[in-house]
């Protein structure tokens, strides 16, 4: 049974950091930014950055991941 409440979805753009290696993530809707050495690390760091911006616990939102090949 559904509670009828939809989770908010935030767009997260992930780019490869061509200068230092690893990944850079940004959610411009919330002005949340982070970086990570691995894809798994950037995903965890972006979840945390969004949680801090929202003052919410994990699971109260969804992330729409967009890969941007531009990088720094």
Secondary structure, 3 states (H helix, E strand, C coil): CCCCCCCEEEEEEEEECCCCCCEEEEECCCCEEEEECCHHHHHHHHHHHHHHHHCCCCCCEEEEEEEECCCC
